[in-house]
Amino acid sequence: MLRLNGALVATHDTMVEGVHWLPGQDPADVAWKLVASNLSDLAAKTCRPVGLLLSFMLGDEAWNTRFAAGLGEALAAFDAPLLGGDTVSAPSPDAPKVIGLTALGQPRRDPPPSRADAAPGQALWITGQCGAALAGFEALQAGSDDQTLTAPYRRPVPRVAEGQALAPVAGAMMDLSDGLLLDAARMAEASGTTISIETCLVPVHPALTRRKREAMSWGDDYELLFTLPEGAACPVEAVRIGSVQPRGAHALLLDGSPPLAGQSLGYRHGI
């Protein structure tokens, strides 16, 4: 039984074979990414992880063994205990695997920061680089065995420590899973503001320097997007990329202009 004092944050992510990981990809990497994506949500709420619940579709013995190995590695790396869960059999041997995880965390700040907490006059910051996951995905898809290049896609590292460090000072905060541009627009919509991004300031993976627009919209990077009072010192390694303005005609501005109509801002889940 889990016994805690204070607030508790819960999040749940589901991953599908062929959508969130490549067919034939190492199941150990799949398990790691499932844990990491959930802990990234907790990081954006300043949480330390306190427990996980796994929903697992069984595969063959080799797949199950490798998944369990990766799961154990992730649990140890992020100090996140597995409390329980459930297993089911696949409807057929060829059915795409579907796995889910619920993560529970205790926030360092109560209430935790929300995407709705952006306010005019704040500065916009981001940890890490945009496009690292895209570069890793493309390398993996091409058959690369460069573990360092493919790691951001295979085994992302959630910014748990950074989220907790930002608890005393962050205004709005959310994790980047669907792309910087789309998630920034979501923050603006939720907070009733306009978010202005200076694209020259956005850090991108070296492999994507000529495809910066794509790097900012592809997603899967699991970095933190957050606001701070203008001029405030940032307590974590991060880059200021823009500002929060009073709401104008557009939720998002790139170098002072709205994105082109019909241009994708990021990954949207189907209905």
Secondary structure, DSSP 8 states (H G I E B T S, - for coil): ----SS--EEEEEEEEBTTTB-TT--HHHHHHHHHHHHHHHHHTTTEEEEEEEEEEEE--HHHHHHHHHHHHHHHHHHT--EEEEEEEE-SSTTS--EEEEEEEEEESSSS---GGG--TTEEEEE-S-BTHHHHHHHHHHTT---HHHHHHHHS----HHHHHHTTTT-SSEEEESS-HHHHHHHHHHHHTEEEEE-GGG--B-GGGGGGHHHHHHH----EEEEEEETT---SSS-EEEEEEEE--S-SEEETTB---TT---S-----
